[in-house]
């Protein structure tokens, strides 16, 4: 194919990060693909108040098509997308997922491939594993390709066992134009900051890693950003910020002594699932403390580019011994590593090689 494919992408939202943890990932990979010459139309529903909490206007690097939260509007969007070279259905659109998962497959043809892009593979695999009658299970072998944003070999093996023709992780990464060092902001001063919405398989780990550390260091100031925490009981030295617009992410990462990454339980179980916040923090040259998960050394070198903790007591101990000088050195080392190996430009090049048949399609490791 001489020209780059036209891509029709059905996802949760490109323009709003409100209750939408995939926004940064979508923006990074789609903007990088646009730079390589791809034309992308992103179809997103008007749902969950996301359009009322937009972070960005319609970008120049993708066409954004917002459709009403109605079945007839979904059908109209599908009709509009017909004729694209690639049709992508992402997981977790939030409304009419089952309809979309089936309908996009009817658009396959000699000149159209259909991809399922799983931005929460651990949850998807848990769901279909527990319910053999799950409608998506029988659809998996019909997709030309399954992409995930993490999970490594465990997720690849699981999808292959369900009949996937091919499964490849396209990991989270850094967009250095968006996430970079900025001056500190007094609003976010403190010893440790964590950004994450309150979710069922995250809450217990936030208690174990963040709240326990705060209890162990009562004189230190901790910051918690993200939606859903308003009625949560927490130690008095934890300050809830609420929903944090993406325009404030760099200041949130650059200001405190360290930033914490807490992996959701299902993702920690699979490993090889660096969250968006890992790359946002590294891009800002923040000192990152992360919970332990298999595969972290593929992205950052523990002890030199990231600090690793097994529980809240470990987090507190890391903070006690963390000088400003060491925090700065770790953050700068992480930024160098991520810029060299893990930007969305790297991911877009990987995906292009995959689509053109220049990369193996079954590996769960790094290209």
C-alpha positions in Angstrom: 0.0 0.0 0.0 1.6 3.3 -1.1 -0.5 5.6 1.0 -1.0 5.3 4.7 -4.3 3.6 5.8 -7.3 5.6 6.8 -8.3 4.5 10.3 -11.8 4.6 11.9 -11.4 4.4 15.7 -14.3 3.7 18.1 -13.2 4.5 21.6 -14.3 6.1 24.8 -13.1 9.7 24.2 -10.2 11.5 22.6 -11.1 15.0 23.9 -11.9 14.2 27.5 -10.0 12.5 30.3 -13.0 12.6 32.6 -13.6 9.1 33.9 -11.5 8.0 30.9 -8.0 6.8 31.8 -7.3 5.9 28.2 -7.4 9.5 26.9 -3.7 10.1 27.2 -2.9 6.8 25.5 -5.3 7.5 22.6 -3.9 11.0 22.1 -0.3 9.9 22.2 -0.6 7.0 19.7 -3.0 8.8 17.3 -1.0 11.9 17.2 2.1 9.9 16.5 0.3 7.9 13.7 -0.9 11.2 12.2 2.8 12.4 12.0 3.5 9.2 10.0 0.8 10.2 7.5 -2.2 8.3 8.8 -5.7 9.8 8.6 -7.7 9.0 11.7 -11.4 9.6 12.5 -12.2 9.0 16.2 -15.8 8.1 17.0 -16.8 8.7 20.6 -20.2 8.8 22.4 -21.7 11.7 24.3 -21.7 9.8 27.6 -20.7 10.0 31.2 -20.4 13.8 31.2 -17.2 13.6 29.2 -18.1 16.2 26.7 -18.9 18.6 29.5 -15.4 18.0 30.9 -13.3 18.3 27.8 -9.5 18.7 28.2 -8.8 19.7 24.6 -10.6 21.1 21.6 -10.9 19.0 18.5 -7.3 18.4 17.6 -5.8 19.1 14.1 -4.3 15.5 14.0 -7.6 13.6 14.1 -11.2 14.1 13.1 -13.4 13.7 16.2 -17.0 12.5 15.6 -19.2 12.7 18.7 -22.4 10.7 18.4 -25.4 10.8 20.7 -25.8 8.1 23.2 -28.5 6.3 21.2 -28.5 3.1 19.2 -29.6 4.8 16.0 -26.6 7.2 16.3 -24.2 4.3 16.7 -25.6 2.8 13.5 -25.1 6.2 11.7 -21.5 6.4 13.0 -20.8 2.9 11.8 -22.1 3.8 8.3 -19.9 6.9 8.3 -16.9 4.8 9.1 -17.5 2.2 6.4 -14.8 2.3 3.7 -11.9 3.0 6.1 -8.8 0.7 5.6 -8.7 -0.1 9.3 -11.6 -0.3 11.7 -10.6 -0.2 15.4 -13.0 -1.1 18.2 -11.4 -0.2 21.6 -12.6 -1.8 24.8 -14.4 0.3 27.4 -16.3 2.7 25.1 -18.8 2.5 28.0 -22.0 2.4 25.9 -23.1 0.0 23.2 -19.8 -1.9 23.5 -21.5 -5.3 22.7 -23.2 -3.8 19.7 -20.0 -2.3 18.4 -17.9 -5.4 19.0 -20.2 -7.3 16.7 -21.0 -4.7 14.2 -17.5 -3.7 13.3 -16.8 -7.3 12.2 -19.5 -6.9 9.5 -17.3 -4.2 8.0 -14.4 -6.6 7.2 -13.6 -7.0 3.6 -10.8 -7.3 1.0 -9.7 -3.8 1.7 -10.7 -3.4 5.3 -9.1 -5.0 8.4 -10.8 -4.9 11.8 -8.8 -4.6 15.0 -9.9 -5.0 18.6 -7.7 -2.7 20.8 -8.0 -3.7 24.4 -7.1 -0.9 26.8 -8.0 -3.0 29.8 -7.0 -6.5 28.8 -6.9 -7.8 32.3 -10.5 -6.9 32.9 -11.6 -8.2 29.5 -9.9 -11.6 30.1 -11.3 -11.9 33.6 -14.8 -11.3 32.3 -14.7 -13.8 29.4 -12.8 -16.3 31.6 -15.6 -16.3 34.2 -18.4 -16.5 31.6 -18.1 -18.9 28.7 -21.3 -17.4 27.3 -19.9 -13.9 27.1 -20.8 -12.6 23.6 -17.3 -11.2 23.0 -15.6 -14.6 23.5 -16.9 -16.0 20.2 -16.0 -12.9 18.3 -12.3 -12.9 19.3 -11.2 -15.3 16.5 -12.9 -13.2 13.9 -10.8 -10.1 14.5 -7.8 -9.7 12.2 -5.6 -8.5 15.1 -5.9 -7.9 18.9 -3.9 -5.1 20.3 -3.5 -4.3 24.0 -1.8 -1.5 25.8 -0.1 -3.9 28.2 0.0 -7.3 29.7 3.0 -8.8 28.0 3.2 -12.6 27.4 0.5 -13.6 29.9 -2.1 -11.5 28.0 -0.8 -12.7 24.6 -1.1 -16.3 25.7 -4.6 -15.8 27.1 -5.9 -14.2 23.9 -4.3 -16.9 21.8 -5.9 -19.6 23.9 -9.3 -17.9 23.1 -8.6 -18.2 19.4 -7.1 -14.8 18.6 -5.3 -14.8 15.3 -2.7 -12.5 16.6 -2.2 -10.4 19.8 0.4 -7.7 20.3 0.9 -5.3 23.2 1.4 -1.7 22.1 2.5 -0.3 25.5 1.7 3.0 27.1 4.4 5.6 26.3 5.4 9.2 26.6 4.3 12.1 24.4 7.2 14.6 25.2 5.3 17.5 23.7 2.5 17.0 26.3 4.4 15.7 29.4 7.6 17.5 30.3 9.2 19.4 33.2 7.5 22.6 34.4 8.1 24.9 37.4 6.7 23.7 40.7 3.1 24.7 41.6 2.4 25.6 45.3 -1.0 23.9 45.0 0.7 20.5 44.7 3.5 20.8 47.3 3.9 17.7 49.4 6.0 14.6 50.0 4.0 12.2 47.8 1.3 12.5 45.2 -1.0 9.9 43.5 -3.3 10.4 40.6 -6.0 7.8 39.9 -9.8 7.5 39.9 -11.5 5.4 42.6 -12.2 2.0 41.0 -13.1 -1.3 42.6 -9.9 -3.1 41.8 -7.7 -0.1 42.8 -9.2 1.1 46.1 -7.8 -1.6 48.3 -4.3 -1.1 46.8 -4.6 2.7 47.4 -5.3 2.0 51.0 -2.4 -0.4 51.3 0.2 1.7 49.5 -0.9 5.3 49.9 -3.0 5.6 53.0 -0.7 3.3 55.0 2.3 5.3 54.0 0.5 8.5 55.0 -0.3 7.0 58.4 3.3 6.1 58.9 4.4 9.7 58.1 1.8 11.9 59.8 3.8 15.1 59.5 4.2 14.7 55.7 1.7 16.1 53.2 0.2 13.6 50.7 -1.9 14.6 47.7 -4.6 12.4 46.1 -6.1 13.4 42.7 -8.8 11.7 40.7 -12.5 11.3 40.7 -14.7 9.4 43.2 -12.7 9.9 46.4 -14.9 12.6 47.9 -16.7 10.4 50.5 -13.7 8.1 51.2 -12.3 8.1 54.7 -8.6 8.9 54.6 -5.7 9.9 57.0 -5.8 13.7 57.9 -2.6 14.4 56.1 -4.0 13.3 52.8 -5.4 16.1 50.7 -8.0 15.2 48.0 -7.6 17.3 44.9 -10.6 15.8 42.9 -10.6 15.5 39.2 -7.3 16.8 37.8 -7.5 18.2 34.3 -4.7 17.1 32.0 -3.4 20.7 31.8 -2.3 20.3 35.5 -0.7 16.9 35.2 2.9 18.2 34.7 2.7 20.5 37.7 1.2 17.8 39.8 4.1 15.5 38.9 6.9 18.1 39.1 6.0 19.7 42.5 6.1 17.0 45.2 9.1 15.1 46.4 7.9 11.9 44.7 5.0 10.5 42.7 3.4 7.2 43.4 2.2 4.6 40.9 -0.3 2.1 42.1 -1.3 -0.7 39.7 -4.8 -2.0 39.6 -5.1 -5.5 41.1 -5.9 -7.2 37.8 -3.0 -5.5 36.0 -0.6 -6.2 38.8 -1.5 -9.9 38.6 -0.6 -10.0 34.9 2.4 -7.8 35.1 4.0 -6.0 32.1 1.4 -3.2 32.4 3.0 0.2 33.0 0.2 2.7 33.5 -0.1 6.0 31.7 1.0 7.8 34.9 4.4 6.0 34.8 5.3 7.7 31.5 3.7 11.1 32.5 5.8 11.2 35.6 9.0 10.1 33.8 8.3 12.7 31.1 8.1 15.4 33.8 11.4 14.1 35.4 9.5 13.2 38.6 10.9 10.7 41.0 8.5 7.7 40.7 7.8 5.2 43.4 5.9 2.2 42.1 4.3 -0.9 43.5 6.1 -4.0 42.4 5.0 -5.8 39.2 6.6 -8.2 36.9 8.3 -6.7 33.8 9.1 -3.3 35.2 12.8 -3.6 34.2 11.6 -3.5 30.5 10.8 0.1 31.0 12.7 1.5 34.0 15.7 0.2 36.0 14.7 -0.3 39.7 16.9 1.7 42.1 18.3 4.0 39.4 15.3 5.1 37.3 12.4 4.2 39.6 11.9 3.1 43.3 9.9 0.0 43.9 7.8 -0.7 47.0 6.1 -3.9 48.2 3.6 -2.2 50.5 2.8 1.1 52.3 5.6 0.5 54.8 8.1 0.3 52.0 6.7 3.5 50.5 7.2 5.3 53.8 10.7 4.0 54.1 11.6 5.1 50.6 10.3 8.6 51.4 12.3 8.8 54.7 15.6 8.2 52.9 14.8 10.1 49.8 16.8 13.3 49.6 15.9 16.1 47.1 19.2 15.4 45.3 18.5 11.7 44.9 14.9 12.3 43.9 16.1 14.7 41.1 18.7 12.2 39.9 16.2 9.3 39.7 13.7 11.5 37.8 16.2 12.8 35.3 17.5 9.2 34.7 13.9 8.0 34.1 13.3 10.8 31.7 16.4 10.0 29.6 15.4 6.3 29.4 11.8 6.9 28.4 12.8 9.5 25.8 15.3 7.1 24.3 13.0 4.0 24.2 9.4 4.6 25.1 7.8 7.5 23.3 4.6 7.3 21.2 6.8 7.8 18.2 8.4 4.4 19.0 5.0 2.8 19.5 3.7 4.2 16.2 6.7 2.9 14.3 6.1 -0.5 16.0 2.5 -0.5 14.9 3.3 0.5 11.4 5.8 -2.3 11.1 3.2 -4.7 12.4 0.6 -3.6 9.9 3.1 -3.9 7.1 4.1 -7.3 8.2 7.6 -6.3 9.2 7.2 -7.4 12.8 6.2 -10.7 14.4 2.7 -10.7 15.7 2.8 -13.0 18.7 5.4 -11.5 20.9 4.5 -10.0 24.3 7.9 -8.5 24.9 9.3 -5.3 23.5 10.1 -5.1 19.8 
